[in-house]
Amino acid sequence: PALAQLVAEQAAAAGGGRFSLGLSGGSLVGILSRDLPAAAGPAAPGRWLVAFCDERLVPPEHPESTGGAYKVSGAGPGRGSSAAPSDR
């Protein structure tokens, strides 16, 4: 919860501006997928720019796709994320 809380606080500090967040894969997928939605609360995720920092050049359904991992976890597009795995 501490990492998700830090992300949420930084997003809130952006005020009405854009908040940029670079995501890697691995264990971070589970941590943020579980904790970030609750921590973000009423934050405007539509103003977030989400980038996958270590995305591999594979289709989103591939097991090594970071974007695909977030999508499968329920934290991908449709949850307010502005980046779609298919955009990689």
C-alpha positions as CSV (number, residue, x, y, z in Angstrom):
1,P,0.0,0.0,0.0
2,A,2.9,2.4,0.6
3,L,3.9,2.5,-3.1
4,A,0.4,3.0,-4.2
5,Q,-0.2,5.7,-1.7
6,L,3.0,7.5,-2.9
7,V,1.8,7.4,-6.5
8,A,-1.7,8.6,-5.5
9,E,-0.1,11.5,-3.5
10,Q,2.1,12.5,-6.5
11,A,-0.9,12.4,-8.8
12,A,-2.9,14.6,-6.4
13,A,0.0,17.1,-6.2
14,A,-0.3,17.5,-10.0
15,G,-3.6,19.2,-9.3
16,G,-5.6,19.6,-12.5
17,G,-2.6,19.0,-14.6
18,R,-1.3,15.8,-16.3
19,F,0.4,13.2,-14.1
20,S,2.9,10.9,-15.8
21,L,3.6,7.4,-14.5
22,G,6.2,5.0,-15.9
23,L,5.4,1.4,-15.1
24,S,7.6,-1.7,-15.3
25,G,6.4,-5.3,-15.2
26,G,7.3,-8.1,-12.8
27,S,6.0,-7.9,-9.3
28,L,4.9,-4.3,-9.7
29,V,1.9,-5.4,-11.7
30,G,0.4,-7.3,-8.8
31,I,1.3,-4.6,-6.2
32,L,-0.2,-1.7,-8.2
33,S,-3.2,-3.6,-9.6
34,R,-4.2,-4.5,-6.1
35,D,-3.4,-1.3,-4.2
36,L,-3.5,1.7,-6.6
37,P,-7.3,1.8,-7.5
38,A,-8.2,2.2,-3.8
39,A,-5.3,4.6,-3.0
40,A,-6.1,6.8,-6.0
41,G,-9.6,7.4,-4.8
42,P,-11.2,10.3,-6.6
43,A,-8.1,11.2,-8.6
44,A,-8.8,11.9,-12.3
45,P,-7.0,8.9,-14.0
46,G,-8.1,10.3,-17.3
47,R,-5.4,13.0,-16.8
48,W,-2.7,10.3,-16.2
49,L,-0.2,9.5,-18.9
50,V,0.8,5.9,-18.3
51,A,3.9,4.5,-20.1
52,F,5.2,1.0,-20.0
53,C,9.0,1.5,-19.4
54,D,10.2,-2.0,-20.2
55,E,7.6,-3.2,-22.7
56,R,8.8,-5.9,-25.0
57,L,8.1,-6.0,-28.7
58,V,5.6,-8.8,-28.3
59,P,1.8,-8.9,-28.8
60,P,-0.2,-7.9,-25.7
61,E,-1.4,-11.4,-25.1
62,H,2.2,-12.7,-24.9
63,P,3.3,-13.6,-21.3
64,E,6.2,-11.2,-21.4
65,S,4.1,-8.2,-22.4
66,T,4.0,-5.6,-19.5
67,G,0.9,-3.9,-21.0
68,G,-0.8,-7.2,-21.4
69,A,0.0,-8.1,-17.8
70,Y,-1.6,-4.9,-16.5
71,K,-4.7,-5.5,-18.7
72,V,-5.1,-9.1,-17.5
73,S,-4.8,-7.9,-13.9
74,G,-7.7,-5.5,-14.3
75,A,-5.6,-2.4,-14.1
76,G,-5.2,-1.8,-17.8
77,P,-7.4,0.2,-20.3
78,G,-10.9,0.4,-19.1
79,R,-9.7,1.3,-15.6
80,G,-8.8,4.8,-16.6
81,S,-5.4,4.1,-18.0
82,S,-4.6,6.3,-21.0
83,A,-2.1,3.8,-22.7
84,A,-3.3,0.7,-24.3
85,P,-1.0,-2.4,-24.7
86,S,-1.9,-2.5,-28.4
87,D,-0.2,0.9,-28.8
88,R,3.2,-0.6,-28.2
